[in-house]
Amino acid sequence: MTDQPPASTPPGFGPPPPQYAPQPPQPAAPGPEFLAVDKHNSVVVDVSGVAFEMYDITVDFPWAEIRSVHYKASPNGKALMVAVVHLDGRVYECVVNAKPRELLRGWFAQLAWVLVYYRPMG
């Protein structure tokens, strides 16, 4: 056998040129957030979607999985009721007590604005 130089890597193989190298994921652009909290429950609406926390159990709904979001005051006017309708038709609901009651009006105004920001078509 004769000593031959090592074979070079054929074109098209090896690491990609820098302009095509994988880039680290970019953080989501910040956007408005809504947060309603009581002793046991919370509702969060932000850039990633809607999250309910009920007695230490958290359920996240990414925007891509949400058909619609609805909200109203409880029949006694002391709580915010938020419902998420999943793409498959299932409905999930969370109730957050508003103390004092005036807090509920502020939550309605803020929640409406945040939902329109993320879901302008409904």
C-alpha positions as a LaTeX table, in Angstrom:
\begin{tabular}{lrrr}
\hline
Residue & $x$ (\AA) & $y$ (\AA) & $z$ (\AA) \\
\hline
Met1 & 0.00 & 0.00 & 0.00 \\
Thr2 & 1.10 & 3.47 & $-0.70$ \\
Asp3 & 0.68 & 6.39 & 1.59 \\
Gln4 & $-2.18$ & 8.47 & 0.28 \\
Pro5 & $-3.46$ & 11.73 & 1.74 \\
Pro6 & $-6.73$ & 11.37 & 3.64 \\
Ala7 & $-9.81$ & 11.67 & 1.49 \\
Ser8 & $-11.41$ & 15.10 & 1.72 \\
Thr9 & $-15.08$ & 15.49 & 2.55 \\
Pro10 & $-17.13$ & 15.48 & $-0.63$ \\
Pro11 & $-19.00$ & 18.70 & $-1.43$ \\
Gly12 & $-22.39$ & 18.93 & 0.23 \\
Phe13 & $-21.34$ & 17.08 & 3.36 \\
Gly14 & $-20.25$ & 18.46 & 6.69 \\
Pro15 & $-21.55$ & 21.31 & 8.79 \\
Pro16 & $-23.75$ & 23.91 & 7.10 \\
Pro17 & $-22.30$ & 27.30 & 6.24 \\
Pro18 & $-22.84$ & 29.82 & 9.05 \\
Gln19 & $-25.78$ & 31.54 & 7.35 \\
Tyr20 & $-27.65$ & 28.20 & 7.29 \\
Ala21 & $-26.64$ & 26.86 & 10.69 \\
Pro22 & $-29.54$ & 26.23 & 13.09 \\
Gln23 & $-30.38$ & 29.28 & 15.14 \\
Pro24 & $-31.50$ & 29.15 & 18.77 \\
Pro25 & $-35.26$ & 29.65 & 19.18 \\
Gln26 & $-36.28$ & 33.27 & 19.39 \\
Pro27 & $-38.33$ & 34.29 & 22.42 \\
Ala28 & $-41.92$ & 35.17 & 21.71 \\
Ala29 & $-42.54$ & 38.85 & 21.26 \\
Pro30 & $-43.95$ & 40.31 & 24.44 \\
Gly31 & $-47.59$ & 41.22 & 24.38 \\
Pro32 & $-50.30$ & 42.23 & 26.82 \\
Glu33 & $-51.20$ & 39.92 & 29.67 \\
Phe34 & $-54.31$ & 39.38 & 31.75 \\
Leu35 & $-54.24$ & 37.89 & 35.24 \\
Ala36 & $-57.17$ & 37.26 & 37.59 \\
Val37 & $-56.40$ & 35.51 & 40.88 \\
Asp38 & $-58.25$ & 34.51 & 44.01 \\
Lys39 & $-57.38$ & 32.18 & 46.92 \\
His40 & $-57.76$ & 28.98 & 44.90 \\
Asn41 & $-58.05$ & 29.80 & 41.19 \\
Ser42 & $-56.46$ & 31.93 & 38.50 \\
Val43 & $-56.84$ & 32.78 & 34.83 \\
Val44 & $-53.89$ & 33.95 & 32.73 \\
Val45 & $-54.13$ & 35.14 & 29.13 \\
Asp46 & $-50.89$ & 35.99 & 27.36 \\
Val47 & $-48.88$ & 35.49 & 24.19 \\
Ser48 & $-48.82$ & 31.70 & 24.65 \\
Gly49 & $-52.57$ & 31.24 & 25.18 \\
Val50 & $-54.89$ & 30.78 & 28.15 \\
Ala51 & $-54.03$ & 29.03 & 31.41 \\
Phe52 & $-56.35$ & 28.02 & 34.23 \\
Glu53 & $-55.15$ & 27.11 & 37.69 \\
Met54 & $-57.69$ & 25.51 & 39.98 \\
Tyr55 & $-56.62$ & 24.26 & 43.40 \\
Asp56 & $-52.98$ & 23.77 & 42.27 \\
Ile57 & $-53.90$ & 22.03 & 39.00 \\
Thr58 & $-52.79$ & 23.98 & 35.94 \\
Val59 & $-54.24$ & 23.53 & 32.46 \\
Asp60 & $-52.65$ & 25.35 & 29.51 \\
Phe61 & $-54.44$ & 26.06 & 26.25 \\
Pro62 & $-52.13$ & 27.27 & 23.43 \\
Trp63 & $-53.80$ & 29.65 & 20.98 \\
Ala64 & $-53.51$ & 27.06 & 18.19 \\
Glu65 & $-55.82$ & 24.71 & 20.17 \\
Ile66 & $-58.47$ & 27.30 & 21.10 \\
Arg67 & $-61.63$ & 27.79 & 19.07 \\
Ser68 & $-62.95$ & 30.62 & 21.26 \\
Val69 & $-62.82$ & 32.22 & 24.71 \\
His70 & $-65.93$ & 33.44 & 26.54 \\
Tyr71 & $-66.36$ & 35.26 & 29.82 \\
Lys72 & $-69.12$ & 36.64 & 32.01 \\
Ala73 & $-69.93$ & 37.55 & 35.59 \\
Ser74 & $-71.24$ & 34.83 & 37.87 \\
Pro75 & $-74.98$ & 35.00 & 38.63 \\
Asn76 & $-74.28$ & 36.68 & 42.00 \\
Gly77 & $-71.92$ & 39.21 & 40.37 \\
Lys78 & $-69.01$ & 38.28 & 42.62 \\
Ala79 & $-66.85$ & 36.22 & 40.25 \\
Leu80 & $-65.39$ & 36.12 & 36.75 \\
Met81 & $-66.31$ & 33.03 & 34.76 \\
Val82 & $-64.01$ & 32.25 & 31.82 \\
Ala83 & $-64.60$ & 29.42 & 29.36 \\
Val84 & $-62.24$ & 28.09 & 26.71 \\
Val85 & $-63.75$ & 26.16 & 23.81 \\
His86 & $-61.19$ & 23.69 & 22.47 \\
Leu87 & $-60.95$ & 22.95 & 18.73 \\
Asp88 & $-62.60$ & 19.56 & 19.30 \\
Gly89 & $-65.60$ & 21.23 & 20.98 \\
Arg90 & $-64.78$ & 20.47 & 24.61 \\
Val91 & $-65.41$ & 23.37 & 27.00 \\
Tyr92 & $-63.24$ & 24.16 & 30.02 \\
Glu93 & $-64.24$ & 26.72 & 32.63 \\
Cys94 & $-62.57$ & 28.52 & 35.50 \\
Val95 & $-64.20$ & 30.80 & 38.08 \\
Val96 & $-62.22$ & 33.47 & 39.92 \\
Asn97 & $-63.79$ & 35.36 & 42.82 \\
Ala98 & $-63.49$ & 39.15 & 42.71 \\
Lys99 & $-63.00$ & 40.80 & 46.08 \\
Pro100 & $-63.84$ & 43.61 & 46.17 \\
Arg101 & $-66.65$ & 43.42 & 43.64 \\
Glu102 & $-65.35$ & 46.51 & 41.78 \\
Leu103 & $-62.36$ & 44.41 & 40.71 \\
Leu104 & $-64.67$ & 42.51 & 38.36 \\
Arg105 & $-65.29$ & 45.61 & 36.20 \\
Gly106 & $-61.55$ & 46.15 & 35.81 \\
Trp107 & $-61.05$ & 42.51 & 34.89 \\
Phe108 & $-63.76$ & 42.76 & 32.20 \\
Ala109 & $-62.15$ & 45.79 & 30.58 \\
Gln110 & $-58.63$ & 44.33 & 30.64 \\
Leu111 & $-59.69$ & 40.84 & 29.52 \\
Ala112 & $-61.68$ & 42.21 & 26.60 \\
Trp113 & $-58.69$ & 44.23 & 25.39 \\
Val114 & $-56.22$ & 41.34 & 25.73 \\
Leu115 & $-58.51$ & 38.88 & 23.94 \\
Val116 & $-59.05$ & 41.28 & 21.04 \\
Tyr117 & $-55.26$ & 41.72 & 20.80 \\
Tyr118 & $-54.63$ & 37.97 & 20.43 \\
Arg119 & $-57.87$ & 36.95 & 18.73 \\
Pro120 & $-59.05$ & 39.92 & 16.64 \\
Met121 & $-61.46$ & 37.76 & 14.67 \\
Gly122 & $-63.13$ & 36.19 & 17.71 \\
\hline
\end{tabular}
